[in-house]
Amino acid sequence: MGLRDIFRKYLKGDDTSSHSNLNEKTKVQQQQQKQNTCGIQALDKNAPILANISEKYRQFPFATRRNAVTDEYEVSKESLGVGINGKVLTCWQKETKRKCALKILKDCDKARREVILHKKACEGCEYIVRVLDVYENMYASNRCLLIVMECMDGGELFNRIRDRQDKPFTEREAANTILMIAKAVAHLHHMDMAHRDLKPENLLFTSTADNAILKLTDFGFAKEGNNEQQPLNTPCYTPYYVAPEILSNDKYDKACDIWSMGVIMYILLCGYPPFFSIHGGAISAGMKTKIKAGEYQFPKAEWKNVSQEAKSIIQKMLTVDPAARVTIDWIIRCPWFTGDIPETPIDMRPMLDTDTFEQTRVAIAAANHNQRRADADDEENINLLTPDKSRIAQRAAKRQRPTVAENLSAPLSQIEE
């Protein structure tokens, strides 16, 4: 039984269906704490550091709390999502009734690095999810780190676009969205930090308001470069957004984030990824080949109304050679983001079509599940569709010519054609 399952077991009796009776729920929570049935316990102030923690991460560069997180926060069993290293739950600050997000990580070097880098990165940048508190607690007999973050009620990037019914998504809005992502990445790169997991699931809006800010979260793959050339060598990535230099097992640097931004921008302007596995499952050999060669297209059906300037920026981001790829400073200064951007509606039918979008989501989720570097306790048990049952895979197989390699990848529109 993993940490998440034990947590659900202990919180089984906690009813979070209504916020109107928070006082009564708080009393119940306090009673549960007294009975020592919550599962989360304070960590002794004199408790020694775990033996498996390296010297580099033995001391946090900021103050942490060792009293139980339930002293200040009411914790719910409601899940907000799953990160690289742990699950995120809803919680409320008891004093202010503020809704927050709580991430639970089993204490280890990887978890400590994530907490330290996220806390460091969010200071001085409004486009990165804020860390409010960090607790060192005991949870189900395991020493854990609990990160309390601001709650992003606006939801994930793509879901927000799909849920809007009043007006079409325009190229100007796409530019504003990418610019917010770029400002977060610029902050990291100026700190010589690579995020290494830029993807729509890690980009969240503060609220549902039209002027909501988009923020970057989940620093489970983030790493500092220490001002070295190509300081990274671990193949940490999410398929569909991975840079070619990582797939080539070469040493690499923060330029990998620029490639991922290019993929996100491509999807924002047409509704599907530039590189796609026709099997609908984990990243295929053919898909890897196309990523490493930078082989993708701008099919006329979806791209005819998109400006040439936007396409040119994508091409500069999706440059195979990281040394020739544009930098984040170039992107920030690019006139397309701040100039007279057309209000041209974007053809988002691939994203808006429920069946197509769901099958795309399943395909990407299957690939992510296959590649994610996560602890066994934190893996999400999702019953994913198998590649051969995916509608995208069936359609691709039906239209595939016998002379084409079995693992050839193609965007959805190319499969249709």
N, C-alpha and C positions, 0 to 999 in steps of 0.2 A: 504494500500500500504506500503510495507516494505522499509527499507533504500536502499536496492539494486535496487528496482524498481524505486524509486525516482531518484537514481543516474543515472540510464539508461536514464530516461526521460530528465534530465538536460544535459546529454552528447550526446544526440541523434544526434546533428548536427556536432559532432567532428569526422572528417574523419582520421582514423589511418591506412589506407590501405597501405600507402607508407611512408618510412622514408627519401626519397630523398628531400622532401620539408619541412624539420623541421622548417626552419626559417619562412616560410609562415604560417605554422600551429601555431607557437609560437605567431605570430602577431595576428592571429585569437583568440587564447586563451587569450591573453592580452586584446583584445577588449571585449571578453566575461566577463572577470573579471571586467572591467570597468562598464559594463552594469549590473553587479551583477546578472548574470544568471547562473553561474557555480554551485551554490548550496553549495559549500564549502566556508566558510568565516573564517576570523581570529577570534580568541577568545580574548576578552578584557583582557589585562594584569591584570586588577584589578577584574576580574570576580571571585566571590566566589566559593569555592568548592561545588559540589552538596551535598544536605542534606543527600542523601542516601548512600554516600561513608563513609565507616567505618574509624575509626581513624587509623587503620593499613595501609591503602592505601591512605590517604589524601595527603601525600607528596611523590613525586617520588624521588628515591635515585640518580637520574641523571637529567641533564638539558633537558627540553622539549621546543619545539617551539610553540608559540601561534599565529604567523603570518600564513596566509593561505598557505597550502602546495603547492598551485598553483603558489606561488611566486618563488619557486625554482624548481618545478617539473611540467612537462606536463603530465596530467593524461588522460589515454585512457579508453575506455569502454571495452577493451579486457580483458576477464576473464582468469586468470591463474589457478583458482581452488577455492574450498570452504573449509574453515577451520572449526574447531569446533564452533567458535564464530563469524566468519565473512567471507566475500568474499575477494579474492585477485585479484587485477587488475594490469595491466601493467602501468608503468609510466617511464618518461625519465627525468633525471637531466638536466636542461636547460644549465647549464654552461659547462658540460663535455659531454653531449649527451649520458651518460651512461644509459643503460636500467636497470630498477629496478622493484621491486614488491611492491605494496601498499595494505596493509590490513586495512580495516575500521572496527572499533569496536565501538559500542555504549558504552559510558562511564559508567562504573559500577565497582563494586569490582572485579568481575570475569575478566573483560577486563584488569583492572589495574594489577591484579596478573599475567595474561598472558604476558603483556608487560614487567613488571619488571623481571620476571623469564627468559624470552627469552633473554632480554638484558644482564642479568647477566650471563646466560649460554654460550652465544656466545663469551664472552671475554676469550681469551686464549685457544680456541679449534677450529681448522680448520674444524672439522667435524660437526659443527652446523651452520646453515644459519645465516649470520651476519645481525644484525639490524643496519641500517645506520643513521636513524633519527626517532624521535618520535614527532608527532604534536598533540597538543590539539586544535581542531577546532570545529566550528559549521557547521553542515551539515544537511540541510533540517530541520532547527529549533531544531535539536538534538545536544547535546554536545557529541563529538566523539573523539576517539583516532585513529590516523592514523600512522601505522607503515610502514616505508620505509625500505625494505630489499634488499639484493643483489638478482638479478634475476638468477634463476637456469635454464639455457637454455638446459641442458641435459635431462630434463624431469624426470618422475617417474621411479623408479627402475625396475619394471616389464615391462613397455613399452619399455625401452631400450633393455632388453633381447629379447623381441618379435620382435623388429624392425631390429635386426642384421641379415643380410642375408649371410655375407661372411664366417663366421666360427661358429662352434658349441660352446655353453656355456660349460665350463669345471668345474671340481671340484675345481681346483686351483683358478679359477675366483670366484667361490662361496665363497671360503675361504677368498679371498681378500676383497670381498664385505662385508661379515659378520664381518671381522676384523675392517673395517671402521665404521660400526654400533656400534661395541663393544667399540671402542675408544670414540665415542660420549656419549654412555651410561656410560662408566667409568668416564668421566668428570663430568657427572651429579651426579652419585652415590657418587663420592668423595666429592661433594658439599652437600651431603645428600638430593638430589632432585630426585624425581621419575617423569618420563615423562608420564607414564600411557596411552599412545596412540601410541605405536610403531606399525607401519603398513607400507606397501609398499607405500601408497599414501603420507606419510610424510617423505619419503626418496627420495631426489632429487639429480641429478648429476649437477655439475657446468657447464658442456658443453658436447658436443657429442664426444669429443676426447677420445681416448682409455685410457689415463691416468687421466681422469676426477675424481674429488673427489666426493664421496657420502656424502651428508649432511642431518642432521636431522632438521625438522622444526615443526611448529604448537605446541605451548606450552599451548594450551587451557585447557588441563587436568593436566598439570604439577603442582607439589606441593612439598614444602620442608618438610622434616620430623622433623626438629628441634631436631635432635639427640635423638628422642624418639623411643622406641621399638613399632613396629606396629602402627605408628601414623596416618595411613589412614583408613577411614571407608566409604567414599562415593563411591558407585558402579559406578565409571566412567570407561567406557571401550568401545571398539569396538568389536562386536561379531567376532568369528573366531580367535581372537588374545588374548582373555581375559583369565586371570589366574584363576584356580579353586577356590582359596581363595576368590576372589572377588565375584564369583557366589554363594559362600556359605554364603555371607553376613558377613564374619568374618572381623575383623580388619586385616590390611595387611601393607606391607612396599614395598620398591623399588624392592624387589625380583620379583614382578609382571612383571617388564620389561624383566627379564631373560626368563620368560615363553614366552612372545611375541616374543623375539628374536629366541627362539626355533621353534616357528611356522613359522616365516619368513625363517629360515634356512631350514626347512623341505620343504617348497614350492620351494625354490631356487634349491633344489636338485631333485625335481620330477615334479613340475609344478602344484600341487594342494595342498590344506590344509589338515592337519592331521585329523581335525574334521570338519564334513560337514553335513548340514541339507539336507536330501533327498528331502524336499519340496521346496528347492531353495529360501526360503523366510527368515523371521526373525528367530532368534535362537530358536530352538525347545527344548522341555523338554528332548527328547532323546539325543540331541546334548549336552545339559548342563550336563546330567548324564555322558556321556562319557568323557567330559572335566574334571569334578570333580573326575572321577575315573582314568583319564590318560589313557584311552583305545584308542589306535591307533595302526597301523601296518606299516610295511615296505613291501608292496606288491612286490613280486619278479619281476614282469614285468618291473617296473620302477627303482627298487633299486638294481638289481643284479650287476650293475657295480659301485655302490657307495661304497667307502671304509668303512670298519667296524668301523674305528676310527671316521668318520663323523657321523655315526649312533649312536655311543656311546655318542658323545657330545650332540646330539639332545636328547637322553634319559636322560642325566644329566640335560639339560635345562628344559625338560618337566617332571620334578619330581613334583608330586602333593604336597608333603609337602614342603612349601617354606623354612623351616629351613634346609632341606636336599638338597635343590636345590643349584647348583653351583653358586658361586658369579661372579661378573664381573671381578674381579682380577684373578680368576682361568681361565676364558675364555681368557683374554688377554695373559696369560702365556702359554696357551695350544699349544703344538708343532704342531698341525694340521694347525694352522694359519700361522706359520712361518717356518715350516720344509719343507721336500721334499714331497710336495703335488702332487698327480698324476694329469696328464693332461687329465684324462679320460673324454670324452664327456658325458654330462648329457642328458638323454632322456627327452626332454622338450615338447614332442608332445602334452600333455594336455594343456600346455600354448600356444603353437604355433598354435594349431588348433583354427581357428577363431571362429567357432560356439561354441565349448566347452568353450573357454576362455571368450567369451562374456556372455554366460549363467552363468558362474562362477562369473563374474564381477557383473552381474545383481543381482545374489543371495546375494552376499556379500553387495552390495549397498543397497538392500532392508533391510537386517538385520541392517546395519549401520544407515539407515534412521529411522528405528523403534526405535533404542536404543540411537541415538545421543542426548546428552543433549545440545541443542542449543536454542538461543532465537528465538521466532517465526519470527521476522523480518529477520533473517539470514538463515532460512531454505530454501533449494534448492527445487524448485518445479519440480521434475523429474518424468516423466511418466514411472515408473518402471513396468517391466513385473510382473504379478501376479504369485504367486508360482505355481498354477495349470497349467500355460501356459509355464513354464520353460521346456526346453528340458531335462535338468538334472532331474527335478522332474518327467517328464513323463517316462524317461528311468528307474529311480529308482522304480517308482510305478509298472512298467511293470514287472520288474525282482524280485520284493519283494515277498517273500513267505508269505502265509497267517498266518503262526505262528509267524512271526516277528512283533514286536511292530510297530504301525503306524508311530511313530516319530523316528524310528531308524536312526542313522546317519552313513554314510560310505564314505570313499574316493571314488573318481571317478573310480579308477581301481577296487576297490572291487565291485562297482555296476556293472561294466562290467563283472566281473567274475561270 
